[in-house]
Amino acid sequence: MNAVLLHSREIAPQVKHFVFEVPELERLDFMPGQFASLSADLGGRRITRAYSIASPPSGNCFELCLNRVADGIFSPYLFRLQPGDSVEMQPPLGFFTLRNPDHDMLMVATGTGVAPYRAMLMDYLGRGGKSQTTLLFGARYEPGLLYRVELEAFERRHATFHFWPTLSRPDSAWTGRIGHVQAHLDSALDGRTNLDVYVCGLKAMVDDIRARLKSRGLDRKQIIYEKYD
């Protein structure tokens, strides 16, 4: 099936938010946190890339968030799409979804790894989810805190949701948390082992967080993760 671009906008340097629709469907069914695979013939070969969906189910539309890889092939192609252009897609798949919504949750993300959490939180908080949930989100620079305005609004509206942004290369005006997400893991856990931890980002960060969690007594079934490389 084909996904047609409705519109896109830059939300950070070299990062775009895309809104697509699938005209032949009345509803695109998927679970928040799953990914969509897009395909195109580029440079004489068939290329497919998977991207986490950054929105909950909403009719036949879905949203993506991705960064432009300078020496890549597929992301520059998507960045050149104009409203009305289409790209082939496969039905959403994936297992990075909320497992136990009644459990307290810690969500850890860096970069565009926040995309599936946006979908999960819009759905979970929108349905009145009451579990204590913390999003620990790391970026290098302040403009890289994707969806910051939305996430801060979630925190104001929902007493059980806590947004913890941290910067590894802050400027002098930044007054929030500093360092990589690993530096704030123990504070976010607060000694607890009876919660689920979701981790999404590049392999090095994900593997490091998983090892730290296991050393702190969490069972592997409590650690749900997705790697972006």
Backbone as CSV, one residue per row, in Angstrom:
resi,resn,N_x,N_y,N_z,CA_x,CA_y,CA_z,C_x,C_y,C_z
1,MET,0.845,-1.193,0.000,0.000,0.000,0.000,0.879,1.240,0.000
2,ASN,0.262,2.364,-0.339,1.010,3.609,-0.445,0.622,4.584,0.657
3,ALA,1.636,5.276,1.193,1.427,6.348,2.157,1.662,7.667,1.439
4,VAL,0.715,8.575,1.554,0.792,9.871,0.881,1.148,10.942,1.917
5,LEU,2.151,11.733,1.601,2.566,12.784,2.530,1.545,13.916,2.539
6,LEU,1.024,14.228,3.711,0.127,15.369,3.860,0.924,16.649,4.100
7,HIS,1.851,16.584,5.038,2.732,17.732,5.273,3.890,17.297,6.162
8,SER,4.930,18.116,6.203,6.079,17.864,7.069,6.603,19.202,7.560
9,ARG,7.347,19.156,8.664,7.929,20.383,9.197,9.215,20.038,9.939
10,GLU,10.143,20.971,9.940,11.385,20.775,10.676,11.128,21.071,12.144
11,ILE,11.524,20.148,13.028,11.316,20.354,14.455,12.641,20.507,15.209
12,ALA,13.746,20.313,14.515,15.085,20.522,15.047,16.019,20.501,13.844
13,PRO,17.239,20.985,13.990,18.162,20.928,12.855,18.306,19.503,12.312
14,GLN,18.003,19.336,11.045,18.097,18.047,10.347,17.133,16.995,10.887
15,VAL,16.058,17.431,11.519,15.021,16.509,12.008,13.666,17.014,11.532
16,LYS,12.877,16.128,10.948,11.547,16.490,10.460,10.472,15.605,11.070
17,HIS,9.288,16.209,11.217,8.080,15.491,11.607,7.207,15.380,10.363
18,PHE,6.792,14.152,10.028,6.011,13.877,8.818,4.618,13.384,9.198
19,VAL,3.624,13.809,8.429,2.261,13.304,8.581,1.842,12.667,7.261
20,PHE,1.545,11.375,7.309,1.131,10.613,6.133,-0.302,10.116,6.307
21,GLU,-0.942,9.823,5.184,-2.209,9.104,5.205,-2.132,7.944,4.227
22,VAL,-2.957,6.928,4.486,-3.058,5.775,3.597,-4.450,5.824,2.984
23,PRO,-4.590,6.410,1.780,-5.924,6.698,1.219,-6.817,5.480,1.046
24,GLU,-6.202,4.310,0.759,-7.050,3.148,0.489,-7.630,2.512,1.741
25,LEU,-7.246,2.989,2.910,-7.756,2.453,4.164,-8.658,3.457,4.861
26,GLU,-9.681,2.938,5.527,-10.477,3.793,6.398,-9.767,3.976,7.731
27,ARG,-9.037,2.939,8.148,-8.310,2.993,9.411,-7.042,2.178,9.302
28,LEU,-5.953,2.746,9.773,-4.683,2.041,9.847,-4.533,1.523,11.278
29,ASP,-4.598,0.218,11.440,-4.557,-0.372,12.775,-3.120,-0.694,13.175
30,PHE,-2.731,-0.241,14.339,-1.434,-0.573,14.907,-1.464,-0.242,16.392
31,MET,-0.446,-0.682,17.108,-0.320,-0.389,18.527,0.729,0.705,18.717
32,PRO,0.482,1.668,19.606,1.487,2.702,19.845,2.835,2.093,20.200
33,GLY,3.876,2.546,19.520,5.213,2.012,19.707,5.699,1.172,18.547
34,GLN,4.772,0.726,17.683,5.172,-0.066,16.530,5.796,0.822,15.445
35,PHE,6.368,0.158,14.432,7.058,0.882,13.369,6.423,0.607,12.011
36,ALA,6.674,1.514,11.076,6.237,1.350,9.691,7.471,1.195,8.816
37,SER,7.436,0.272,7.872,8.524,0.077,6.926,8.164,0.739,5.599
38,LEU,9.029,1.636,5.147,8.831,2.347,3.890,9.851,1.862,2.877
39,SER,9.450,1.808,1.601,10.323,1.285,0.551,10.311,2.188,-0.668
40,ALA,11.444,2.185,-1.383,11.539,2.936,-2.630,12.711,2.385,-3.440
41,ASP,12.648,2.559,-4.757,13.752,2.190,-5.644,14.663,3.402,-5.774
42,LEU,15.861,3.298,-5.232,16.799,4.411,-5.205,18.184,3.929,-5.617
43,GLY,18.799,4.654,-6.541,20.143,4.285,-6.975,20.234,2.915,-7.596
44,GLY,19.157,2.500,-8.235,19.175,1.212,-8.906,18.915,0.020,-8.019
45,ARG,18.496,0.244,-6.786,18.184,-0.885,-5.918,17.002,-0.567,-5.006
46,ARG,16.392,-1.624,-4.518,15.238,-1.502,-3.637,15.727,-1.302,-2.209
47,ILE,15.256,-0.246,-1.573,15.688,0.057,-0.222,14.463,0.150,0.692
48,THR,14.552,-0.469,1.850,13.483,-0.433,2.850,14.059,0.026,4.179
49,ARG,13.352,0.932,4.817,13.769,1.398,6.133,12.562,1.385,7.077
50,ALA,12.820,1.062,8.343,11.766,1.014,9.351,11.869,2.230,10.257
51,TYR,10.717,2.861,10.540,10.679,4.044,11.392,9.559,3.901,12.407
52,SER,9.883,4.189,13.672,8.848,4.141,14.708,7.767,5.174,14.422
53,ILE,6.533,4.775,14.620,5.415,5.696,14.412,5.318,6.604,15.635
54,ALA,5.240,7.901,15.387,5.283,8.900,16.458,3.904,9.375,16.877
55,SER,2.873,8.607,16.548,1.498,9.007,16.873,0.682,7.769,17.179
56,PRO,-0.384,7.904,17.965,-1.295,6.780,18.186,-2.209,6.617,16.975
57,PRO,-2.932,5.502,16.873,-3.855,5.320,15.754,-4.844,6.469,15.658
58,SER,-5.046,6.957,14.432,-5.972,8.065,14.185,-6.473,7.970,12.759
59,GLY,-7.534,7.208,12.568,-8.071,7.026,11.223,-7.043,6.357,10.328
60,ASN,-6.846,6.926,9.145,-5.889,6.340,8.208,-4.576,7.117,8.168
61,CYS,-4.301,7.919,9.198,-3.091,8.743,9.232,-2.084,8.205,10.248
62,PHE,-0.817,8.520,9.995,0.239,8.218,10.953,1.344,9.253,10.799
63,GLU,2.161,9.376,11.839,3.198,10.395,11.869,4.551,9.758,12.147
64,LEU,5.584,10.334,11.565,6.949,9.854,11.751,7.847,11.003,12.171
65,CYS,8.925,10.661,12.830,9.949,11.629,13.194,11.295,11.010,12.841
66,LEU,12.058,11.676,11.987,13.351,11.116,11.634,14.365,12.195,11.322
67,ASN,15.614,11.831,11.546,16.691,12.755,11.240,17.275,12.448,9.862
68,ARG,17.791,13.466,9.235,18.411,13.315,7.918,19.843,12.854,8.094
69,VAL,20.131,11.657,7.596,21.490,11.120,7.651,22.252,11.683,6.454
70,ALA,23.307,12.434,6.725,24.000,13.184,5.667,24.473,12.293,4.527
71,ASP,25.040,11.132,4.864,25.541,10.237,3.817,24.575,9.082,3.554
72,GLY,23.350,9.222,4.010,22.351,8.190,3.802,21.697,8.284,2.429
73,ILE,20.834,7.355,2.154,20.105,7.327,0.881,18.619,7.566,1.109
74,PHE,18.062,6.859,2.092,16.611,6.902,2.243,16.125,8.163,2.946
75,SER,16.785,8.579,4.009,16.293,9.773,4.721,16.360,11.032,3.855
76,PRO,17.432,11.260,3.060,17.394,12.421,2.163,16.247,12.356,1.156
77,TYR,15.929,11.134,0.712,14.787,10.958,-0.199,13.485,11.384,0.475
78,LEU,13.279,10.945,1.714,12.056,11.333,2.418,12.025,12.834,2.680
79,PHE,13.171,13.430,2.975,13.216,14.871,3.241,12.866,15.680,1.997
80,ARG,13.027,15.077,0.811,12.694,15.792,-0.438,11.229,15.651,-0.822
81,LEU,10.493,14.758,-0.167,9.089,14.569,-0.517,8.298,15.850,-0.314
82,GLN,7.342,16.077,-1.206,6.434,17.213,-1.119,5.019,16.720,-0.837
83,PRO,4.165,17.543,-0.236,2.780,17.121,-0.002,2.150,16.562,-1.279
84,GLY,1.529,15.403,-1.154,0.933,14.725,-2.305,1.793,13.614,-2.858
85,ASP,3.087,13.625,-2.553,3.969,12.533,-2.972,3.661,11.289,-2.144
86,SER,3.926,10.137,-2.731,3.631,8.887,-2.030,4.869,8.013,-1.937
87,VAL,4.839,7.112,-0.959,5.908,6.142,-0.763,5.266,4.821,-0.366
88,GLU,5.841,3.731,-0.835,5.283,2.416,-0.520,5.563,2.066,0.942
89,MET,4.604,1.435,1.585,4.783,1.036,2.981,4.181,-0.331,3.227
90,GLN,4.677,-0.992,4.255,4.131,-2.246,4.732,3.323,-1.982,6.005
91,PRO,2.366,-2.841,6.339,1.594,-2.643,7.570,2.514,-2.572,8.791
92,PRO,2.162,-1.776,9.780,3.004,-1.631,10.977,3.234,-2.955,11.696
93,LEU,4.435,-3.063,12.271,4.838,-4.244,13.016,5.628,-3.802,14.245
94,GLY,6.021,-4.759,15.064,6.921,-4.471,16.166,6.360,-4.843,17.525
95,PHE,7.276,-5.040,18.476,6.922,-5.479,19.823,7.274,-4.440,20.885
96,PHE,7.715,-3.259,20.471,8.061,-2.218,21.440,6.795,-1.451,21.793
97,THR,5.987,-2.079,22.619,4.691,-1.534,23.011,4.539,-1.666,24.520
98,LEU,3.584,-0.969,25.094,3.370,-1.057,26.531,2.932,-2.475,26.900
99,ARG,3.683,-3.095,27.803,3.400,-4.477,28.182,2.419,-4.557,29.347
100,ASN,2.673,-3.737,30.361,1.866,-3.785,31.585,1.480,-2.361,31.974
101,PRO,0.437,-1.817,31.384,0.082,-0.417,31.638,-0.241,-0.094,33.088
102,ASP,-0.507,-1.128,33.894,-0.811,-0.884,35.304,0.453,-0.830,36.163
103,HIS,1.624,-1.080,35.568,2.886,-0.992,36.284,3.443,0.432,36.175
104,ASP,4.187,0.876,37.188,4.945,2.109,37.038,5.970,1.911,35.934
105,MET,6.312,3.015,35.239,7.168,2.911,34.061,8.240,3.983,34.050
106,LEU,9.419,3.594,33.609,10.487,4.528,33.273,10.782,4.358,31.796
107,MET,10.704,5.444,31.050,11.009,5.437,29.629,12.301,6.214,29.405
108,VAL,13.268,5.596,28.737,14.558,6.226,28.489,14.750,6.354,26.979
109,ALA,15.099,7.552,26.522,15.265,7.779,25.095,16.373,8.780,24.836
110,THR,16.979,8.665,23.661,17.865,9.694,23.143,17.472,9.960,21.688
111,GLY,17.606,11.227,21.275,17.338,11.587,19.888,15.943,11.228,19.429
112,THR,15.858,10.713,18.198,14.556,10.351,17.637,13.984,9.098,18.295
113,GLY,14.713,8.516,19.248,14.163,7.407,20.030,12.969,7.808,20.867
114,VAL,12.699,9.122,20.943,11.517,9.581,21.678,10.236,9.352,20.885
115,ALA,10.342,9.096,19.591,9.157,8.992,18.723,8.130,7.968,19.220
116,PRO,8.524,6.714,19.500,7.494,5.762,19.956,6.882,6.146,21.293
117,TYR,7.661,6.839,22.155,7.108,7.268,23.440,6.049,8.341,23.247
118,ARG,6.235,9.194,22.266,5.194,10.198,21.986,3.875,9.494,21.681
119,ALA,3.943,8.454,20.828,2.735,7.696,20.497,2.149,7.025,21.729
120,MET,3.004,6.381,22.522,2.532,5.683,23.718,1.882,6.642,24.708
121,LEU,2.541,7.769,24.952,2.040,8.706,25.957,0.759,9.390,25.512
122,MET,0.669,9.766,24.242,-0.558,10.373,23.749,-1.729,9.422,23.955
123,ASP,-1.486,8.140,23.706,-2.552,7.145,23.861,-2.814,6.851,25.335
124,TYR,-1.761,6.541,26.081,-1.915,6.111,27.478,-2.477,7.231,28.353
125,LEU,-1.869,8.404,28.288,-2.356,9.517,29.103,-3.719,9.993,28.624
126,GLY,-3.950,9.917,27.323,-5.245,10.319,26.781,-6.379,9.433,27.237
127,ARG,-6.052,8.182,27.583,-7.061,7.248,28.089,-7.134,7.253,29.609
128,GLY,-6.421,8.186,30.227,-6.501,8.316,31.674,-5.585,7.409,32.451
129,GLY,-4.485,6.950,31.842,-3.545,6.078,32.531,-3.035,6.704,33.816
130,LYS,-2.969,5.930,34.884,-2.666,6.461,36.213,-1.333,6.004,36.787
131,SER,-0.612,5.102,36.107,0.651,4.629,36.653,1.692,5.751,36.631
132,GLN,2.574,5.759,37.628,3.655,6.730,37.661,4.584,6.455,36.479
133,THR,4.800,7.470,35.653,5.586,7.314,34.427,6.577,8.450,34.309
134,THR,7.851,8.104,34.134,8.900,9.106,33.943,9.540,8.902,32.588
135,LEU,9.691,9.983,31.826,10.424,9.957,30.561,11.756,10.657,30.770
136,LEU,12.839,9.901,30.713,14.197,10.424,30.803,14.721,10.541,29.380
137,PHE,14.870,11.771,28.901,15.138,12.029,27.482,16.424,12.832,27.333
138,GLY,17.382,12.262,26.611,18.668,12.917,26.435,18.899,13.436,25.031
139,ALA,19.537,14.599,24.956,19.953,15.194,23.689,21.287,15.891,23.906
140,ARG,21.974,16.187,22.822,23.220,16.937,22.967,22.930,18.391,23.304
141,TYR,22.094,19.012,22.470,21.808,20.439,22.604,20.319,20.658,22.831
142,GLU,19.969,21.804,23.361,18.587,22.090,23.716,17.617,21.962,22.544
143,PRO,17.965,22.424,21.329,17.019,22.245,20.214,16.723,20.789,19.887
144,GLY,17.574,19.882,20.359,17.356,18.465,20.103,16.360,17.801,21.025
145,LEU,15.778,18.552,21.951,14.732,17.999,22.824,13.410,17.985,22.060
146,LEU,13.262,16.998,21.212,12.126,16.898,20.305,10.817,16.793,21.083
147,TYR,9.805,17.493,20.601,8.456,17.495,21.192,8.454,18.029,22.629
148,ARG,9.421,18.847,22.952,9.542,19.346,24.321,8.281,20.056,24.799
149,VAL,7.716,20.914,23.953,6.517,21.665,24.350,5.376,20.706,24.678
150,GLU,5.190,19.684,23.841,4.129,18.706,24.094,4.373,17.941,25.388
151,LEU,5.617,17.517,25.588,5.932,16.707,26.762,5.789,17.519,28.045
152,GLU,6.179,18.778,28.000,5.985,19.632,29.172,4.502,19.863,29.436
153,ALA,3.710,19.929,28.374,2.260,20.070,28.546,1.665,18.808,29.165
154,PHE,2.145,17.631,28.744,1.692,16.387,29.359,1.963,16.425,30.863
155,GLU,3.153,16.891,31.237,3.526,16.916,32.644,2.629,17.852,33.445
156,ARG,2.259,18.980,32.855,1.373,19.920,33.560,-0.021,19.337,33.744
157,ARG,-0.496,18.580,32.762,-1.863,18.078,32.795,-2.027,16.787,33.581
158,HIS,-0.932,16.033,33.712,-1.037,14.703,34.322,-0.054,14.603,35.480
159,ALA,-0.576,14.525,36.695,0.261,14.498,37.897,1.147,13.259,37.968
160,THR,0.784,12.201,37.255,1.557,10.957,37.321,2.669,10.894,36.271
161,PHE,2.752,11.901,35.390,3.780,11.894,34.344,4.869,12.899,34.671
162,HIS,6.117,12.455,34.525,7.264,13.293,34.857,8.234,13.320,33.671
163,PHE,8.572,14.507,33.210,9.455,14.687,32.053,10.825,15.137,32.554
164,TRP,11.850,14.326,32.270,13.211,14.611,32.711,14.125,14.794,31.492
165,PRO,14.244,15.975,30.959,15.199,16.197,29.869,16.609,16.402,30.417
166,THR,17.609,15.943,29.678,18.998,16.159,30.062,19.839,16.427,28.820
167,LEU,20.799,17.311,28.939,21.661,17.698,27.822,23.108,17.311,28.105
168,SER,23.757,16.709,27.109,25.160,16.338,27.281,26.103,17.474,26.889
169,ARG,25.609,18.441,26.094,26.434,19.588,25.714,25.617,20.882,25.863
170,PRO,25.246,21.213,27.089,24.386,22.385,27.292,25.162,23.695,27.141
171,ASP,24.423,24.767,26.842,25.059,26.080,26.882,24.872,26.671,28.276
172,SER,25.405,27.858,28.475,25.414,28.450,29.812,24.022,28.814,30.314
173,ALA,23.044,28.902,29.417,21.690,29.289,29.815,20.876,28.108,30.344
174,TRP,21.336,26.893,30.113,20.576,25.702,30.507,20.660,25.506,32.010
175,THR,19.514,25.319,32.649,19.470,25.143,34.102,18.949,23.769,34.511
176,GLY,18.723,22.908,33.540,18.181,21.586,33.834,19.260,20.541,34.067
177,ARG,18.897,19.283,33.904,19.828,18.180,34.109,20.920,18.192,33.041
178,ILE,22.106,17.746,33.436,23.262,17.753,32.547,23.862,16.355,32.505
179,GLY,24.306,15.960,31.320,24.963,14.664,31.163,24.123,13.707,30.341
180,HIS,24.667,12.522,30.142,23.937,11.495,29.409,22.823,10.906,30.280
181,VAL,21.910,10.192,29.659,20.787,9.626,30.399,21.261,8.662,31.489
182,GLN,22.394,7.981,31.235,22.901,7.032,32.224,23.186,7.713,33.564
183,ALA,23.573,8.988,33.517,23.926,9.705,34.741,22.727,9.905,35.659
184,HIS,21.529,9.799,35.111,20.314,10.076,35.885,19.462,8.834,36.101
185,LEU,20.001,7.684,35.722,19.223,6.448,35.823,18.872,6.120,37.268
186,ASP,19.843,6.195,38.161,19.573,5.846,39.551,18.570,6.792,40.197
187,SER,18.655,8.067,39.866,17.682,9.028,40.407,16.279,8.709,39.915
188,ALA,16.171,8.326,38.646,14.856,8.001,38.086,14.301,6.719,38.691
189,LEU,15.167,5.746,38.948,14.719,4.496,39.575,14.345,4.717,41.035
190,ASP,15.084,5.578,41.704,14.817,5.905,43.118,14.750,4.651,43.981
191,GLY,15.646,3.712,43.695,15.709,2.488,44.488,14.683,1.436,44.150
192,ARG,13.811,1.707,43.198,12.740,0.766,42.875,13.212,-0.314,41.902
193,THR,12.688,-1.500,42.069,12.896,-2.573,41.098,11.570,-3.144,40.611
194,ASN,10.461,-2.607,41.124,9.129,-3.122,40.773,8.463,-2.238,39.718
195,LEU,9.193,-1.929,38.653,8.636,-1.136,37.572,9.166,-1.675,36.259
196,ASP,8.527,-1.279,35.155,8.995,-1.651,33.826,9.813,-0.499,33.258
197,VAL,10.910,-0.844,32.582,11.768,0.173,31.980,11.825,-0.054,30.475
198,TYR,11.517,0.984,29.730,11.552,0.967,28.274,12.758,1.797,27.836
199,VAL,13.519,1.276,26.883,14.738,1.950,26.442,14.752,1.992,24.913
200,CYS,14.973,3.180,24.345,14.964,3.315,22.890,16.023,4.326,22.462
201,GLY,16.864,3.910,21.537,17.910,4.788,21.029,18.980,3.968,20.344
202,LEU,20.186,4.523,20.256,21.278,3.824,19.595,21.794,2.679,20.464
203,LYS,22.404,1.699,19.788,22.796,0.442,20.424,23.657,0.641,21.676
204,ALA,24.656,1.512,21.609,25.568,1.673,22.739,24.828,2.108,23.996
205,MET,23.923,3.070,23.857,23.156,3.534,25.005,22.233,2.449,25.513
206,VAL,21.516,1.795,24.614,20.549,0.764,25.011,21.254,-0.363,25.762
207,ASP,22.371,-0.837,25.222,23.083,-1.938,25.864,23.624,-1.525,27.233
208,ASP,24.109,-0.300,27.355,24.631,0.187,28.633,23.522,0.271,29.675
209,ILE,22.377,0.832,29.283,21.252,0.938,30.215,20.773,-0.442,30.639
210,ARG,20.680,-1.373,29.720,20.242,-2.730,30.055,21.171,-3.378,31.069
211,ALA,22.473,-3.232,30.859,23.442,-3.817,31.792,23.311,-3.186,33.172
212,ARG,23.133,-1.880,33.226,22.987,-1.193,34.510,21.718,-1.648,35.237
213,LEU,20.637,-1.804,34.484,19.378,-2.229,35.094,19.479,-3.640,35.665
214,LYS,20.109,-4.527,34.919,20.268,-5.902,35.406,21.123,-5.934,36.661
215,SER,22.166,-5.090,36.701,23.026,-5.058,37.883,22.303,-4.490,39.098
216,ARG,21.207,-3.791,38.866,20.430,-3.214,39.960,19.243,-4.084,40.358
217,GLY,19.169,-5.271,39.782,18.185,-6.241,40.240,16.937,-6.368,39.393
218,LEU,16.853,-5.673,38.261,15.668,-5.820,37.416,15.776,-7.073,36.572
219,ASP,14.672,-7.762,36.444,14.602,-8.947,35.605,14.545,-8.530,34.140
220,ARG,15.056,-9.382,33.262,15.070,-9.035,31.829,13.665,-8.803,31.286
221,LYS,12.640,-9.440,31.894,11.273,-9.247,31.420,10.758,-7.842,31.734
222,GLN,11.420,-7.152,32.656,11.026,-5.785,32.993,11.691,-4.750,32.099
223,ILE,12.596,-5.192,31.239,13.356,-4.277,30.388,12.934,-4.490,28.947
224,ILE,12.234,-3.509,28.383,11.730,-3.587,27.010,12.517,-2.569,26.194
225,TYR,13.091,-2.983,25.086,14.006,-2.074,24.391,13.885,-2.175,22.868
226,GLU,14.364,-1.125,22.224,14.439,-1.078,20.767,15.680,-0.289,20.374
227,LYS,16.484,-0.875,19.480,17.711,-0.226,19.030,17.509,0.378,17.645
228,TYR,18.140,1.530,17.430,17.993,2.224,16.158,19.160,2.027,15.209
229,ASP,20.116,1.168,15.574,21.230,0.894,14.663,21.710,-0.542,14.839
